[in-house]
Amino acid sequence: MGVKKYANTRGSFWKIDVSVTLPDGRAKRVLKRKIPTREQALALEAKVRAEAFEGRFFDRLHVPKVTVVQLWKEWQPISRRDKDSWQSDVARARYLCDVLGDRVASGLTQRDIDEYRNRRLTYHTRRKSPPSPASLDREIAQLKRMCSYGVECGLLQTNPVARVKLLNKPNVRRTIIDEAEFATLVAAADPELRPILIVAYDTGMRKGEILNLRWSQIDLRIGAIRLAAEDTKTNFARTVYLTNRVIDELKKQPRHIGTDHVFVNPETCTRWEDARKLFVRARRNANLAHVWFHDLRRSFVTNARRRGVAESVVMRMSGHRTRNVFDRYNIVEDEDVRNAVKVIEAGTARDLAELAASP
């Protein structure tokens, strides 16, 4: 072991035969032949021992070869187990694997991410337009999570895209549906969709919370829906109190044998999985092609605030946990500011009148 001289038919050479201990306690043997001089052999031996001590030598020799596709295969069952929105992860992974799937994950760089973004802009969404910056950010954020999971599992030594910055460009929709537009939408909807729309508009519940709604969660006597933590996106339980319009719709709903779900697809006799086709048909018939289902939730938040409900109460009603997200739903227009000034002036005038009337 160590530095030795040897000879063969081509002449005399030096070799190193070194056993080193890595920082994690593993022992490794390094054998290197055909070194021209003793000084070079000694220098190489010293370098091997130093790099082994620092944990760099064998990292360089054994670079993980796991690809992006393999990372997704590892992450997919975890996503499905732990996330209610796992289907969104599947959709994003389709693009990640299509563009970067055969790339070695440990070798990903900023150039690869820029190439991915450029390639994705050549794709078209269901709305016949390129993906938004927010969509690209969500896809890169998922790639970061996949790499972080690879590090946790020992498939990667470090997260190669941890320092990649997201675009973070504003992508806030501002569509608000007033009562007149909502009435038009409900009138144009299929009978199965109408109660779903009314519940969404009057409660601000998320689509998944509505489609998963069960009779065991509803108390029509007090007019409330009790959502357990596992029933919500934020994993926080909340009680949703109902308007008379919602209560009337729920009372009209038939109860189906064999299922506790409130909204049932008559063709499958199971709960609605999406109801997207019904909504697309309704908005087309109502000439409201610009409206998305999620706009109903935004409309609830904004209308409640405009009608004088305190913002903290609206947040509790809608289930928003952070102010930042709530502000994206709470749309403030110039008219709201003008009305606020009128309220301030009226209050000032009232206070002055009381002051003048006091002895």
Solvent accessible surface area in square Angstrom, and as a share of the most:
residue,aa,sasa,rsa
1,M,129,0.58
2,G,12,0.12
3,V,35,0.20
4,K,96,0.41
5,K,125,0.53
6,Y,45,0.17
7,A,77,0.59
8,N,65,0.33
9,T,146,0.85
10,R,195,0.71
11,G,31,0.30
12,S,65,0.42
13,F,44,0.19
14,W,48,0.17
15,K,39,0.16
16,I,0,0.00
17,D,15,0.08
18,V,1,0.00
19,S,58,0.37
20,V,8,0.05
21,T,90,0.52
22,L,13,0.06
23,P,91,0.57
24,D,98,0.51
25,G,54,0.52
26,R,138,0.50
27,A,79,0.61
28,K,73,0.31
29,R,156,0.57
30,V,19,0.11
31,L,82,0.41
32,K,106,0.45
33,R,121,0.44
34,K,122,0.52
35,I,11,0.06
36,P,92,0.58
37,T,59,0.34
38,R,120,0.44
39,E,122,0.55
40,Q,94,0.42
41,A,0,0.00
42,L,68,0.34
43,A,64,0.49
44,L,50,0.25
45,E,29,0.13
46,A,60,0.47
47,K,110,0.46
48,V,1,0.01
49,R,110,0.40
50,A,49,0.38
51,E,11,0.05
52,A,1,0.01
53,F,164,0.68
54,E,95,0.43
55,G,22,0.21
56,R,115,0.42
57,F,23,0.10
58,F,14,0.06
59,D,63,0.33
60,R,127,0.46
61,L,100,0.50
62,H,111,0.49
63,V,65,0.38
64,P,30,0.19
65,K,148,0.63
66,V,19,0.11
67,T,30,0.17
68,V,0,0.00
69,V,47,0.27
70,Q,87,0.38
71,L,1,0.01
72,W,24,0.08
73,K,135,0.57
74,E,79,0.35
75,W,30,0.10
76,Q,66,0.29
77,P,76,0.48
78,I,33,0.17
79,S,2,0.01
80,R,149,0.54
81,R,170,0.62
82,D,88,0.46
83,K,56,0.24
84,D,115,0.60
85,S,56,0.36
86,W,60,0.21
87,Q,123,0.55
88,S,44,0.28
89,D,0,0.00
90,V,45,0.26
91,A,39,0.30
92,R,51,0.18
93,A,2,0.01
94,R,147,0.54
95,Y,63,0.24
96,L,0,0.00
97,C,33,0.20
98,D,88,0.46
99,V,8,0.05
100,L,0,0.00
101,G,4,0.03
102,D,120,0.62
103,R,68,0.25
104,V,58,0.33
105,A,0,0.00
106,S,39,0.25
107,G,48,0.46
108,L,7,0.04
109,T,71,0.41
110,Q,84,0.37
111,R,198,0.72
112,D,22,0.11
113,I,0,0.00
114,D,60,0.31
115,E,64,0.29
116,Y,0,0.00
117,R,22,0.08
118,N,96,0.49
119,R,101,0.37
120,R,9,0.03
121,L,84,0.42
122,T,95,0.55
123,Y,56,0.21
124,H,124,0.55
125,T,52,0.30
126,R,169,0.62
127,R,131,0.48
128,K,166,0.70
129,S,49,0.31
130,P,67,0.42
131,P,6,0.04
132,S,34,0.22
133,P,44,0.28
134,A,19,0.14
135,S,30,0.20
136,L,5,0.03
137,D,14,0.07
138,R,109,0.40
139,E,5,0.02
140,I,0,0.00
141,A,23,0.18
142,Q,0,0.00
143,L,0,0.00
144,K,42,0.18
145,R,92,0.34
146,M,0,0.00
147,C,0,0.00
148,S,46,0.30
149,Y,43,0.16
150,G,0,0.00
151,V,53,0.31
152,E,138,0.62
153,C,62,0.37
154,G,65,0.62
155,L,57,0.28
156,L,6,0.03
157,Q,94,0.42
158,T,99,0.57
159,N,31,0.16
160,P,36,0.23
161,V,0,0.00
162,A,57,0.44
163,R,229,0.83
164,V,11,0.06
165,K,167,0.71
166,L,57,0.28
167,L,63,0.31
168,N,120,0.61
169,K,117,0.50
170,P,130,0.82
171,N,76,0.39
172,V,67,0.39
173,R,58,0.21
174,R,132,0.48
175,T,30,0.17
176,I,36,0.18
177,I,1,0.00
178,D,75,0.39
179,E,70,0.31
180,A,74,0.57
181,E,53,0.24
182,F,4,0.02
183,A,61,0.47
184,T,63,0.37
185,L,0,0.00
186,V,27,0.15
187,A,74,0.57
188,A,25,0.20
189,A,4,0.03
190,D,35,0.18
191,P,92,0.58
192,E,67,0.30
193,L,0,0.00
194,R,89,0.33
195,P,6,0.04
196,I,1,0.00
197,L,0,0.00
198,I,12,0.06
199,V,0,0.00
200,A,1,0.01
201,Y,7,0.03
202,D,17,0.09
203,T,3,0.02
204,G,0,0.00
205,M,2,0.01
206,R,32,0.12
207,K,72,0.31
208,G,40,0.38
209,E,9,0.04
210,I,0,0.00
211,L,6,0.03
212,N,59,0.30
213,L,0,0.00
214,R,75,0.28
215,W,19,0.07
216,S,89,0.57
217,Q,17,0.07
218,I,23,0.12
219,D,37,0.19
220,L,47,0.23
221,R,205,0.75
222,I,70,0.35
223,G,4,0.04
224,A,0,0.00
225,I,0,0.00
226,R,124,0.45
227,L,5,0.02
228,A,41,0.31
229,A,39,0.30
230,E,132,0.59
231,D,34,0.18
232,T,2,0.01
233,K,147,0.62
234,T,40,0.23
235,N,103,0.53
236,F,103,0.43
237,A,68,0.53
238,R,26,0.09
239,T,48,0.28
240,V,6,0.03
241,Y,141,0.54
242,L,20,0.10
243,T,57,0.33
244,N,121,0.62
245,R,92,0.34
246,V,0,0.00
247,I,26,0.13
248,D,75,0.39
249,E,33,0.15
250,L,1,0.00
251,K,131,0.55
252,K,144,0.61
253,Q,37,0.17
254,P,81,0.51
255,R,161,0.59
256,H,69,0.31
257,I,180,0.91
258,G,83,0.80
259,T,32,0.19
260,D,59,0.30
261,H,43,0.19
262,V,0,0.00
263,F,2,0.01
264,V,11,0.06
265,N,24,0.12
266,P,74,0.47
267,E,158,0.71
268,T,81,0.47
269,C,90,0.54
270,T,74,0.43
271,R,59,0.21
272,W,27,0.10
273,E,132,0.59
274,D,60,0.31
275,A,14,0.11
276,R,91,0.33
277,K,163,0.69
278,L,17,0.09
279,F,12,0.05
280,V,37,0.21
281,R,91,0.33
282,A,1,0.01
283,R,41,0.15
284,R,147,0.54
285,N,93,0.47
286,A,11,0.08
287,N,133,0.68
288,L,16,0.08
289,A,75,0.58
290,H,101,0.45
291,V,0,0.00
292,W,78,0.27
293,F,28,0.12
294,H,69,0.31
295,D,0,0.00
296,L,0,0.00
297,R,6,0.02
298,R,17,0.06
299,S,0,0.00
300,F,18,0.07
301,V,0,0.00
302,T,0,0.00
303,N,17,0.09
304,A,12,0.09
305,R,44,0.16
306,R,99,0.36
307,R,158,0.58
308,G,67,0.64
309,V,52,0.30
310,A,58,0.45
311,E,50,0.22
312,S,82,0.53
313,V,73,0.42
314,V,0,0.00
315,M,31,0.14
316,R,197,0.72
317,M,69,0.31
318,S,0,0.00
319,G,7,0.07
320,H,11,0.05
321,R,134,0.49
322,T,69,0.40
323,R,117,0.43
324,N,113,0.58
325,V,53,0.31
326,F,0,0.00
327,D,69,0.36
328,R,120,0.44
329,Y,27,0.10
330,N,12,0.06
331,I,4,0.02
332,V,77,0.44
333,E,68,0.31
334,D,104,0.54
335,E,83,0.37
336,D,20,0.10
337,V,83,0.48
338,R,129,0.47
339,N,64,0.33
340,A,48,0.37
341,V,72,0.41
342,K,126,0.53
343,V,108,0.62
344,I,117,0.59
345,E,108,0.48
346,A,56,0.43
347,G,14,0.14
348,T,69,0.40
349,A,59,0.46
350,R,142,0.52
351,D,87,0.45
352,L,108,0.54
353,A,63,0.49
354,E,108,0.48
355,L,126,0.63
356,A,89,0.69
357,A,86,0.67
358,S,58,0.37
359,P,183,1.15
